[in-house]
Amino acid sequence: MTASRDPAVDESFLDRVPLPVLVLRGQALEHNLAAMRDYSRRHDVELAPHVKTHLSPQLWRRQEAYGATACTLATVAQVRAMVEHAGVRRVLLANEVVAPGDLAALCRLRREHPDLEVMVFVDSTAAVGAMDRGLARSGADLGPLGVLVEVGPSGGRTGARGVDEARAVARAAAASERLQVVGVSGYEGVLASQGAVADRPRVVDAYLGDGETALRALLDADLVDRRPAILTFGGSDLYPAVVARLADAFDPDDVRVVLRSGCYVLHDHGLYARAQAAMPDGAGLPVFEPVLEVWGPVLSVPEPGRAVVGVGKRDASYDVEPPVPLRRRRDGQETALAELTVERLFDQHAILVGAGTRALAVGDLVAFGISHPCATMDRWRSAWIVDAAGDPVEEIVTLFG
Ligand SMILES: Cc1ncc(COP(=O)(O)O)c(C=O)c1O
């Protein structure tokens, strides 16, 4: 993609690039970075953002510049990508790693980069066994791999169920000379859409309490081989509950609480916007701003009340809900759109319906907001950060496979 300006023509960035294009509003991006840095500093918690949200070296470097102390990732392939292309050297691998090929790849990476620190989730004695065997085969020459014993809520995803199970996992890991227990982990985000809404605060708090109790049990049994130990929870939805429950639970010299929020940095016009709107006012929480916009042209207005825009499933997330029409651009002027919804998404087309279609003509450009940034970012290999005037500041790349 090229964004070079033809000096003879006073045309905007959006008139120079092929469409659709993914744009990041630079001011909102900086705002979110600063808001999360200030919030985590205020509560003396660390931030290891989940970088699977964007898998972009340029965005990670910004997060690092704003105080991130480690990079959270979900797969060994993502770790390799960020180690090799972004120079990442401290990783929370927030997942079980049990397949021999994954363990071998992780060992290769640690061997190639001796200064690389990786901490991996582990949630069962079976997983400890698989890791021990895999590391004996592929990494006998390497020092022990740090593991975070993961606790999980009943009916949820991964994670040992209950303190006794967590202690058994830690015992097994501590007994392996290839593993070193460095703390406890969990992910309260799996509870975000589970059970009755009214019960959620209590259920989330009880689960976070399990994490705290598990870590105390491991510390008491002298199973944690690192000070300060790590206690890590936290996505971009229920992170205030994590801070409320855990930030002051331990002496910070003994235990560091680490948030792994990922979507906060890009926020959205859907899932995370609603979660934020449901948070109490005046609680000193960051107010994140939506960063992502997908722009495409009106290709056709084939009948009254219907407009077809060149933005489709290939370009914007639709796993939670379709993209949201925000603004029209015509002759360099932007106008807010209203009374418009996306009725249907094809691979490369959005069908817009409603009275607002009267404001659309062939050749207009339409900006869409999205819901769930992870599932939009992974559709793009590159995107543009723009300034307040809409001029391009930097092209970023993503490393999705
Ligand atoms: C284990 C884990 N940690 C952290 C996160 C980050 O949460 P969010 O995407 O809400 O920022 C996720 C997201 O899926 C996750 O699965």
PDBQT file of the ligand as one rigid body, heavy atoms in Angstrom, charges set to zero:
ROOT
HETATM    1  C1  LIG A 501      -5.889 -15.704  29.012  1.00  0.00    +0.000 C 
HETATM    2  C2  LIG A 501      -6.244 -14.322  28.573  1.00  0.00    +0.000 A 
HETATM    3  N1  LIG A 501      -5.679 -13.275  29.207  1.00  0.00    +0.000 NA
HETATM    4  C3  LIG A 501      -5.949 -12.008  28.859  1.00  0.00    +0.000 A 
HETATM    5  C4  LIG A 501      -6.821 -11.724  27.816  1.00  0.00    +0.000 A 
HETATM    6  C5  LIG A 501      -7.067 -10.290  27.442  1.00  0.00    +0.000 C 
HETATM    7  O1  LIG A 501      -8.406  -9.912  27.597  1.00  0.00    +0.000 OA
HETATM    8  P1  LIG A 501      -9.052  -8.776  26.663  1.00  0.00    +0.000 P 
HETATM    9  O2  LIG A 501      -9.083  -9.349  25.281  1.00  0.00    +0.000 OA
HETATM   10  O3  LIG A 501     -10.425  -8.544  27.224  1.00  0.00    +0.000 OA
HETATM   11  O4  LIG A 501      -8.203  -7.587  26.757  1.00  0.00    +0.000 OA
HETATM   12  C6  LIG A 501      -7.432 -12.793  27.128  1.00  0.00    +0.000 A 
HETATM   13  C7  LIG A 501      -8.354 -12.530  26.024  1.00  0.00    +0.000 C 
HETATM   14  O5  LIG A 501      -8.923 -13.409  25.410  1.00  0.00    +0.000 OA
HETATM   15  C8  LIG A 501      -7.125 -14.128  27.510  1.00  0.00    +0.000 A 
HETATM   16  O6  LIG A 501      -7.670 -15.186  26.897  1.00  0.00    +0.000 OA
ENDROOT
TORSDOF 0
